[in-house]
Amino acid sequence: MKKKIISVLLSSVMAMSVLAGCGGSGDAEKEEPKTEDTAKENGGDEGKTESSGDTLVYWSMWESTEPQGQVIQEAVNAYTEETGVKVDLQFKGRTGNREALQPALDGGTQIDIFDEDIDRVNTMYAKYLLDLEDLAKEADYESTANPTLMAACRDAGGGTLKTIPYQPNVFAFFYNKALFEKAGIEKEPTTWDEFLDVCQKLKDAGITPMTMDDAYATSVVGYHLARLVGEEKVVEIVTEGKWDDPAVLEMAKDIEELASKGYYSEMVGSNVWPAGQNTELATGTAAMYLNGSWLPNEVKGMTGPDFEWGCFAYPELENGANGIETNNIGAQVFGINKDTKMAKEAFDLIAYITKGDYDKKLADESIGIPSDTTNSEWPEMVSCAKPVIEQTTARFTWAAGVETNVDITPVLKENFIKLMAGTIKADEFVSAMQSAAK
């Protein structure tokens, strides 16, 4: 079964990351149209650089105009000035990287370093990656790195460290502190019963407890199911069509209860991203939204400087497979080409960017989360997510694996939105998914 799951995951990873925000840029995972200027910036026709053995070639997923791109360029310049190592930094953008990286690596183009989303690199580009265990040990790299993300990089590398994470993110409930205070809520919920109590207090205070957009609806399904039975079982359900599993009905009944009690926004059935986050959460008409730590940056133009953010992990479920120590955390990662002639220099540059001053500046400029754990002062807007990150000792992948079957995802999204909107019941949701899987 593992081979089947891996096969489906590889075929779906291109689709699943489009909706995932990334590290605070606000649109880091959205595909962007190519233009003539972009093509020139990305290195002309093929972006091919012949290997000289004395210049590091770094393909970056960012645009040069983005905060991440600007800080990385500054770090590269400083690294070159300090060490004398030349770096050919090529900003490809998301589209350029995803379309050109694999063919370039297959064709032998010199690319010493590249970066991308953790799940994309760890699945699509694993065969190109250099073993980094000795380099990390020599540099004592892990003494200040996030242990959960480093473990995720090892898991994807078959137990060996082959990527280095940066720009961490977490998917959790983000909320409006002022509305919680208005409703008399003094404690963030950690269990499902506590979560239901929070929802009721908000409703009693005349506040819509939560909203959702179509782009992230399946993440609710994945999180809830994974809390019940774990991510491996979630992947089994969606890839093998086991929608008759009792956990599916249990999840659907829990969501039906939220809908029947009026805890979802009246607009939840028609919200097309970013309607819910922009017109309801950011404006203060809804209190909570399950989303990524890139959210505060995305809506800062609407919330204004006085908006106080809160954050808590998806609540534990009774007799569930895991608790609030397991969360969907992610990151961008750096990989080093196994064919590089400059492995030590490449690792040193990665450490230069992901540690110390430039890691802090990268977080500050992009309103993201530092990867260096000694950078304890986070940007104010995302500091609420710090307890969730720090308590996380195990990781769900994107949407906790529920989107690994790309053929079933559209049907899942359509019917789950109906369930949240209260237009179908839990048993109807299960029947619809069973029919779709036949």
Protein Blocks (a to p, Z undefined) as FASTA:
>chain_A
ZZmmmmmmmmmmmmmmmmpceehnopmmbccdddfklmmmnnpjnopacdehlaccdddf
bdfkbmklmmmmmmmmmmmmmnopacddddebjmlmmmmmmmmmmnopacfbdcddfklm
mmmmmmmpccfklmmmmnommmmgcfklmmmmmmmnoopafbdcehiadddddddfklmm
mnopabdcfbfklmmmmmmmmmmnopafbacdfklmmmmmmmmmmmmnojklmmmmmmno
pakbmklmmmmmmmmmmmmnopacfklmmoccfklmmmmmmnopafbdcddfklmmmmmm
mnommlccddddddddehiabdfkbccdddddddddfkbcblmlmmmmmmmmmgcjllmm
mmmmnopadfblklmbccfklmmmmmmmmmpcbdcdehhhpmmpmklmmmmmmmmmmmmn
opacfklmmmmmmmmmZZ
